[in-house]
């Protein structure tokens, strides 16, 4: 007799369970997002501010022939009506030569585009020539050796009373001039004559030449000249002489050219600073504010590219005007705000380290949650809302069981449920869409009937439960 032995099948080891992915630690966002939001806000504000600022290199900016909002055709018409002849020049050298004839007013609308040597030449103009400079910035003041010590600039021009007895300002009254405010004058470079509009209009005298510095372009622009006393102020500043030399400059200028022709030293009509040094009088003191050509010139030697037949070398790139667009306290306040946000984020952030497993203080059963919610419905006497929640859940479940569309129409749903459960359609309609109950007993009966209908659909037809009697009368809703 042979005994068959059975060999147990080889046991296949279960596949190792995949390790759950470790959630990424996003605590660093608490340190990054607040400063990033502040920087983004500053960037957007700066872009909006720069977008609204007029461009000095725009051909229409304060141009006497432009009708655009940033042009100055309206002001030019008012000046001509006052009997003043306007001479338009597009080069600083030509404007200085025209102004050197005397008995004129020189208007400089874009001093930031003039070369610094031309600004320094204003002091050699005759005493009968008045100069009006429109809103020079701190870099222009420093390079052009204007006597102001420091500036402060607002985001927009504000109105103010003159606050002085200077004739053009007193006649104009309140004007929108207060944007760039100028500090005290350097007594070695100029003598202050008048200071108006909260330090935004300064009149000083240097080497016998009266220079008026206006801290805003608003009184000269077409879209602002009709506001307040802007028109009277701008017209009064430009109509003090029979001629107005209007420097309409819209590109950055190269430095003055240099020539060694001694025959030009005595040429009439040109300011002394535009002539070479007279070789017949080499002992005259040299003025180091601007270069002068000639034999034995040492303080300011000629630069490469500035020969007689060579093109002048373009000027160095000016400093970024964005840094002077905001008052100094803005940067300090921004830095303090960033440091405060970082410190707050560090203080409120969770301490870094390994996660610690902590037991739950209280275990709440799911049935208690359901009972608590039911008691809230009972206390509110929300019988209709309670039954409606059960009916909605039953409709969703029946729709899925019978493979119907979620937005199936009511008659189609009633017919399908009646065919699957064996209940008559009126009973199905009454159970799923009957009127709300009025008492707790009616609510319980309706809930029981609803559960029986769902059970009848989920079970096979031979064992389906019959339709119970309606728990309460009423038309379907």
C-alpha positions in Angstrom: 0.0 0.0 0.0 1.5 3.2 -1.1 0.8 6.4 0.9 0.7 9.5 -1.2 2.4 12.5 0.3 1.3 16.0 -0.7 3.9 18.7 -0.9 2.5 22.1 0.3 2.5 24.8 -2.3 5.3 27.3 -2.1 4.2 30.3 -0.1 4.6 33.6 -2.0 5.7 36.4 0.3 3.5 39.4 0.2 4.8 42.4 -1.7 6.1 45.1 0.6 3.7 47.9 1.2 4.6 51.2 -0.5 5.9 53.8 1.9 3.6 56.8 2.2 5.0 59.9 0.7 6.2 62.3 3.3 4.4 65.6 3.3 6.5 68.5 2.3 7.4 71.0 5.0 6.1 74.4 3.9 7.0 76.3 7.0 9.5 78.3 5.1 6.6 80.0 3.3 5.9 81.9 6.5 9.3 83.6 6.3 9.3 84.2 2.5 5.7 85.2 1.7 5.4 88.4 3.9 8.6 90.0 2.6 7.8 88.9 -0.9 4.4 90.5 -0.7 5.9 93.8 0.5 8.5 93.8 -2.2 5.9 93.0 -4.8 3.7 95.9 -3.6 6.7 98.2 -3.7 7.5 97.1 -7.2 3.9 97.5 -8.5 3.7 101.0 -6.8 7.0 102.0 -8.4 6.0 100.9 -11.9 2.6 102.7 -11.6 4.4 105.8 -10.4 7.0 105.7 -13.2 4.2 105.0 -15.7 2.4 108.1 -14.7 5.5 110.3 -14.8 6.1 112.3 -18.0 9.3 111.5 -19.9 11.6 114.4 -20.4 12.9 112.9 -23.6 9.4 113.0 -25.1 9.3 115.6 -27.9 6.0 117.0 -26.5 7.2 117.5 -22.9 7.0 121.2 -22.1 7.4 122.0 -25.8 6.0 125.4 -26.8 4.5 123.9 -30.0 2.8 120.8 -28.4 -0.9 120.7 -27.6 -0.5 117.4 -25.6 -1.3 117.4 -21.9 2.4 117.5 -21.1 3.1 120.2 -23.7 3.3 123.9 -23.1 1.6 125.5 -26.1 -1.0 127.2 -23.9 1.7 128.8 -21.8 3.5 130.0 -25.0 0.3 131.6 -26.3 -0.1 133.5 -23.0 3.4 134.7 -23.1 3.0 135.9 -26.7 -0.2 137.7 -25.7 1.8 139.6 -23.1 4.0 141.0 -25.9 7.0 138.8 -25.3 9.0 137.4 -28.3 9.7 133.7 -27.9 13.0 132.4 -29.3 13.0 128.6 -29.4 16.4 126.9 -29.2 17.2 123.1 -29.3 20.8 123.3 -28.1 22.1 124.6 -24.8 25.0 126.3 -26.5 22.7 128.2 -28.8 20.4 129.1 -25.9 23.3 130.5 -23.9 24.6 132.5 -26.8 21.1 134.0 -27.4 20.7 134.8 -23.7 24.2 136.4 -23.5 22.8 139.3 -25.5 21.0 140.4 -22.3 17.5 141.8 -21.7 15.9 138.3 -21.9 14.6 135.4 -19.9 16.1 132.0 -20.3 13.7 129.1 -19.7 15.3 125.7 -19.0 12.5 123.0 -19.0 14.7 119.9 -18.9 17.8 120.7 -16.9 18.4 117.0 -16.3 19.3 116.6 -20.0 21.7 119.5 -20.1 25.4 118.8 -19.8 26.7 119.9 -16.4 29.2 122.4 -18.0 26.4 124.3 -19.6 24.5 124.6 -16.3 27.7 126.0 -14.7 27.9 128.6 -17.5 24.8 130.3 -16.2 26.8 132.5 -13.9 28.6 134.2 -16.9 25.3 135.6 -18.3 24.7 139.3 -18.0 22.7 140.8 -15.1 19.9 141.7 -17.5 19.2 138.0 -18.3 16.9 136.1 -15.9 17.0 132.3 -15.8 14.1 130.0 -14.9 14.9 126.4 -14.2 12.0 123.9 -14.0 12.3 121.2 -11.3 16.0 120.3 -11.2 16.7 117.1 -9.2 19.4 116.5 -6.7 21.9 115.0 -9.3 21.4 118.0 -11.6 21.9 120.4 -8.7 25.1 118.7 -7.6 26.6 118.4 -11.1 25.5 121.8 -12.3 26.9 123.5 -9.1 23.5 125.1 -8.2 23.7 126.5 -4.7 20.9 124.5 -3.1 21.8 122.1 -0.3 19.6 119.0 -0.6 16.1 118.4 -2.0 12.9 116.5 -0.9 10.4 115.3 -3.5 6.7 114.4 -3.1 4.8 111.9 -5.2 2.5 114.6 -6.6 2.5 118.4 -6.7 0.5 120.0 -3.9 -0.9 123.5 -3.7 0.2 126.1 -1.2 0.1 129.8 -0.6 3.1 131.9 -1.7 4.2 132.8 1.7 6.6 135.5 0.3 6.5 139.0 -1.3 8.1 137.9 -4.6 6.0 139.7 -7.2 5.1 136.9 -9.6 4.2 134.6 -6.7 2.3 137.2 -4.8 0.2 138.0 -7.9 -0.5 134.4 -8.7 -1.5 133.4 -5.2 -2.1 129.7 -4.5 -0.5 127.4 -7.1 0.5 123.7 -7.5 4.2 124.1 -7.1 5.0 122.1 -4.0 6.6 118.9 -5.3 10.3 119.2 -5.1 11.4 121.3 -2.1 14.9 122.8 -1.9 17.1 123.2 1.1 19.1 126.3 2.2 21.5 127.9 -0.2 25.3 127.6 0.0 26.5 131.2 0.7 29.6 130.6 -1.3 27.6 129.8 -4.5 24.7 132.2 -4.3 22.6 134.7 -2.4 19.0 134.0 -1.7 16.5 136.6 -2.9 13.2 134.9 -2.2 11.8 131.6 -1.0 8.1 130.8 -1.7 5.6 128.0 -1.7 7.1 125.9 1.1 10.6 126.0 -0.3 9.5 124.9 -3.7 10.2 128.2 -5.5 13.6 129.7 -4.8 15.1 132.8 -6.3 18.8 133.4 -5.9 21.5 135.6 -7.4 24.9 134.4 -8.5 27.5 136.6 -10.1 24.7 139.2 -10.7 22.4 136.7 -12.5 18.9 136.1 -11.1 18.0 132.4 -11.2 14.5 131.1 -10.3 14.1 127.4 -9.5 10.5 126.1 -9.7 9.9 122.8 -8.0 7.1 121.4 -10.2 6.2 121.2 -13.9 2.5 121.6 -13.3 2.3 125.4 -13.8 3.8 125.0 -17.3 1.8 122.0 -18.6 -1.3 122.3 -20.8 -3.3 120.0 -18.6 -2.4 121.8 -15.3 -2.0 125.4 -16.2 -5.7 126.2 -15.7 -5.7 125.0 -12.1 -5.4 127.4 -9.2 -2.9 130.2 -9.9 -0.6 128.2 -12.1 -1.2 130.3 -15.3 -0.5 133.6 -13.5 2.6 132.2 -11.8 4.2 130.7 -15.0 3.3 133.8 -17.1 4.7 136.1 -14.5 8.0 134.3 -14.3 8.5 134.4 -18.1 7.2 137.9 -19.0 9.7 140.1 -17.2 11.8 140.8 -20.3 10.9 141.5 -24.0 12.5 138.2 -25.1 12.1 134.6 -23.9 14.8 132.1 -24.8 12.9 128.8 -24.6 15.4 125.8 -24.5 13.3 122.9 -26.0 15.8 120.1 -25.3 14.7 116.4 -25.4 17.9 114.5 -25.6 21.0 114.2 -23.4 23.7 116.5 -24.6 27.4 115.8 -25.0 30.0 118.0 -23.3 31.0 121.2 -25.0 33.4 121.0 -27.9 37.0 122.3 -27.7 38.8 124.4 -30.3 42.3 125.8 -30.4 41.5 128.5 -32.9 42.9 131.7 -31.2 40.9 133.9 -33.6 37.7 133.0 -31.8 38.9 134.3 -28.5 37.6 137.8 -29.3 34.5 136.8 -31.3 31.6 138.9 -30.3 28.3 137.6 -29.0 29.5 134.4 -27.3 29.8 134.0 -23.5 33.4 134.0 -22.3 33.1 130.4 -21.1 32.5 129.3 -24.7 35.7 130.8 -26.0 39.2 129.4 -25.7 41.7 130.9 -23.3 43.2 134.1 -24.8 46.9 133.1 -25.5 47.8 136.8 -25.3 46.9 136.9 -21.6 47.9 133.5 -20.1 48.1 135.0 -16.6 44.3 135.3 -16.2 42.9 133.0 -13.5 41.2 129.9 -14.8 37.7 129.0 -13.8 37.5 125.3 -13.0 33.7 125.1 -13.2 34.0 124.2 -16.9 36.9 123.2 -19.2 38.6 126.0 -21.2 40.8 125.2 -24.2 44.0 127.0 -25.1 47.7 126.9 -24.7 49.0 125.9 -21.2 45.6 124.8 -20.0 46.1 122.6 -17.0 43.0 122.5 -14.7 40.7 120.7 -17.2 42.7 119.1 -20.0 40.9 118.1 -23.2 39.2 114.7 -23.2 39.7 112.1 -25.9 37.4 112.6 -28.8 37.0 116.3 -28.3 39.4 117.6 -30.9 38.7 120.1 -33.6 37.6 117.5 -36.2 36.4 114.8 -33.9 33.0 114.0 -32.5 32.6 114.8 -28.8 32.5 111.9 -26.5 29.0 111.2 -25.0 28.6 112.0 -21.3 28.7 109.3 -18.7 25.5 107.7 -17.7 23.7 109.8 -15.0 22.7 108.3 -11.7 19.4 106.5 -11.6 16.7 109.1 -10.8 14.5 106.4 -9.2 16.5 106.6 -6.0 15.7 110.3 -5.7 12.0 109.9 -6.5 11.2 109.0 -3.0 12.0 110.8 0.3 14.9 109.3 2.3 12.6 108.2 5.1 10.8 105.9 2.7 13.7 103.5 2.5 14.2 103.5 6.2 10.5 102.8 6.9 10.5 100.0 4.3 13.6 98.4 5.8 12.1 98.5 9.3 8.8 97.1 8.0 10.6 94.2 6.3 12.6 93.5 9.5 9.4 93.6 11.6 7.6 91.2 9.3 10.6 88.8 9.4 10.8 89.0 13.2 7.0 88.4 13.6 7.2 85.4 11.3 10.1 83.9 13.2 8.3 84.5 16.5 5.0 83.0 15.4 6.4 80.1 13.3 6.4 76.6 14.7 9.8 75.5 16.1 11.6 73.2 13.7 12.4 69.7 14.8 11.3 66.1 14.5 7.6 65.4 14.7 6.3 64.2 18.1 3.5 61.7 18.4 1.0 62.8 20.9 -2.1 60.9 22.0 -5.5 62.4 21.4 -6.9 64.0 24.5 -10.5 62.7 23.8 -11.8 60.0 21.6 -15.2 61.0 20.1 -17.3 58.2 18.6 -18.9 58.8 15.3 -22.3 57.9 16.7 -22.0 60.7 19.2 -21.5 63.2 16.3 -24.6 62.0 14.5 -26.6 62.1 17.8 -25.4 65.6 18.5 -26.4 66.8 15.1 -29.8 65.2 15.4 -30.4 66.9 18.7 -29.6 70.2 17.1 -32.2 69.5 14.5 -34.7 68.5 17.2 -34.1 71.5 19.3 -34.6 73.7 16.2 -37.8 71.7 15.4 -36.4 71.3 11.9 -38.5 68.3 11.0 -38.8 69.2 7.3 -35.1 69.9 6.9 -34.1 66.7 8.7 -36.4 64.6 6.4 -35.2 66.5 3.4 -31.6 65.5 4.1 -32.6 61.8 4.3 -34.6 62.1 1.1 -31.8 63.8 -0.8 -29.4 61.1 0.3 -31.9 58.4 -0.7 -32.4 59.9 -4.2 -28.7 60.1 -4.8 -28.2 56.5 -3.7 -31.2 55.2 -5.8 -30.0 57.1 -8.9 -26.6 55.5 -8.6 -28.1 52.0 -8.1 -30.4 52.3 -11.0 -27.6 53.8 -13.3 -29.6 57.0 -14.0 -28.3 60.4 -14.7 -27.8 62.7 -11.7 -30.2 65.2 -13.1 -32.9 62.7 -14.0 -36.5 64.0 -14.1 -38.8 63.0 -11.3 -41.3 60.9 -13.3 -38.5 58.8 -14.8 -37.0 58.3 -11.4 -40.4 57.3 -9.9 -41.0 54.8 -12.6 -37.6 53.2 -12.3 -37.8 52.9 -8.5 -41.3 51.5 -8.7 -40.2 48.9 -11.3 -37.2 47.9 -9.2 -38.8 47.8 -5.8 -42.3 46.5 -6.7 -43.9 49.5 -5.0 -46.7 51.3 -6.7 -45.6 54.7 -8.2 -47.9 56.8 -5.9 -46.2 55.2 -2.9 -42.8 55.9 -4.3 -43.6 59.5 -5.0 -45.1 60.0 -1.6 -42.1 58.5 0.1 -39.5 60.4 -1.9 -41.3 63.7 -2.5 -44.1 63.9 0.0 -44.9 66.9 2.1 -42.8 67.8 5.2 -43.9 66.2 8.5 -45.7 68.2 11.2 -44.9 66.0 14.2 -42.0 63.8 15.4 -44.1 60.7 14.9 -44.7 61.6 11.2 -40.9 62.3 10.8 -40.1 58.8 12.2 -42.7 57.1 10.1 -41.5 58.9 6.9 -37.8 57.9 7.7 -38.8 54.3 8.2 -40.7 54.2 5.0 -37.8 55.8 3.2 -35.4 53.2 4.5 -37.8 50.4 3.5 -38.0 51.7 -0.1 -34.2 51.8 -0.4 -34.0 48.3 1.0 -36.6 47.1 -1.5 -34.5 48.4 -4.4 -31.2 47.0 -3.1 -32.7 43.5 -2.6 -33.8 41.1 -5.2 -37.4 41.4 -6.5 -38.8 38.1 -5.1 -37.8 39.2 -1.6 -38.7 42.8 -2.0 -40.7 44.4 0.8 -44.2 45.5 0.1 -45.1 49.1 0.2 -46.3 50.2 3.7 -49.3 52.3 4.3 -48.7 56.0 4.0 -47.6 57.3 7.4 -49.4 60.6 6.9 -51.7 62.1 4.4 -50.7 64.8 2.0 -50.0 65.8 -1.6 -46.4 65.3 -2.9 -44.4 68.4 -2.7 
